[in-house]
Amino acid sequence: MSDDAVKAFLALLPKHAAELSITHNGHKAVYETVAQHMEDREDAWASADERQLAEASGDLWEVRWYPDTPVGFYCVAASTLEACLRHIAETKWD
């Protein structure tokens, strides 16, 4: 992978003062469906369409980051990493 590709990817990530994590199919490690895994995090979905796609395909990507301190985080979930990153770029975060 070229240095330019790495720089381009890093530029897509949200600014964060503490942790940033990207998870793919974390629900499978605990034998849950996408719906079960996201049951208490309805507000994390990039869109209703992404929720439907993730539940239908069984693919779940999550990007979680702490913008200022280790307290208080944002989380975006979608069926693809691209959809997560697109939603992050298009949303104004407080």
C-alpha positions as CSV (number, residue, x, y, z in Angstrom):
1,M,0.0,0.0,0.0
2,S,1.4,3.4,-0.9
3,D,2.0,6.2,1.5
4,D,-0.6,8.3,-0.5
5,A,-3.2,5.6,0.0
6,V,-2.5,5.5,3.7
7,K,-2.7,9.3,4.0
8,A,-6.0,9.3,2.0
9,F,-7.5,6.7,4.3
10,L,-6.4,8.6,7.4
11,A,-8.0,11.8,6.1
12,L,-11.3,10.0,6.0
13,L,-11.3,9.2,9.7
14,P,-13.0,11.6,12.1
15,K,-10.9,13.7,14.4
16,H,-10.4,12.2,17.8
17,A,-8.5,13.1,21.0
18,A,-8.9,9.6,22.4
19,E,-9.7,6.2,21.0
20,L,-10.9,5.5,17.5
21,S,-11.9,1.9,16.6
22,I,-13.3,0.2,13.5
23,T,-15.1,-3.1,14.0
24,H,-16.4,-5.5,11.3
25,N,-18.9,-8.1,12.3
26,G,-18.3,-7.9,16.1
27,H,-21.8,-9.5,16.5
28,K,-20.5,-12.8,15.1
29,A,-17.9,-13.1,17.9
30,V,-20.7,-13.2,20.5
31,Y,-23.2,-15.3,18.4
32,E,-25.7,-12.5,17.9
33,T,-27.6,-11.3,14.8
34,V,-27.0,-7.7,13.6
35,A,-30.4,-6.7,15.1
36,Q,-29.5,-8.3,18.5
37,H,-26.1,-6.6,18.6
38,M,-27.5,-3.2,17.8
39,E,-30.7,-3.4,19.9
40,D,-29.7,-0.7,22.3
41,R,-27.9,1.5,19.8
42,E,-30.7,2.5,17.3
43,D,-29.2,6.0,17.0
44,A,-25.9,4.7,15.6
45,W,-27.2,3.7,12.2
46,A,-26.0,5.8,9.2
47,S,-29.5,5.4,7.8
48,A,-32.6,3.2,7.9
49,D,-31.5,1.8,4.5
50,E,-28.1,0.9,6.0
51,R,-29.8,-0.9,8.9
52,Q,-31.9,-3.0,6.5
53,L,-28.9,-3.8,4.3
54,A,-26.8,-4.8,7.4
55,E,-29.6,-7.0,8.8
56,A,-30.2,-8.6,5.4
57,S,-26.5,-9.3,4.6
58,G,-25.3,-10.0,8.2
59,D,-22.4,-7.5,7.6
60,L,-22.0,-4.9,10.2
61,W,-19.3,-2.2,10.3
62,E,-19.0,0.2,13.2
63,V,-16.8,3.3,13.6
64,R,-16.5,4.6,17.2
65,W,-14.5,7.6,18.3
66,Y,-14.0,9.9,21.3
67,P,-13.7,13.4,19.8
68,D,-12.5,15.3,22.8
69,T,-11.8,13.1,25.9
70,P,-12.1,9.5,26.9
71,V,-15.6,10.3,28.1
72,G,-18.4,10.7,25.5
73,F,-18.2,9.0,22.1
74,Y,-19.9,8.8,18.7
75,C,-20.7,5.6,16.9
76,V,-21.8,5.0,13.3
77,A,-23.0,1.7,12.0
78,A,-23.7,0.6,8.5
79,S,-23.4,-2.4,6.1
80,T,-20.1,-1.2,4.7
81,L,-17.1,0.8,5.9
82,E,-17.6,3.1,3.0
83,A,-21.2,3.9,4.2
84,C,-19.9,4.6,7.7
85,L,-17.2,7.0,6.4
86,R,-19.5,8.7,4.0
87,H,-22.0,9.4,6.9
88,I,-19.3,10.7,9.1
89,A,-18.1,13.1,6.4
90,E,-21.6,14.3,5.7
91,T,-22.7,14.8,9.3
92,K,-22.0,17.8,11.5
93,W,-20.7,16.5,14.8
94,D,-21.1,18.6,17.9
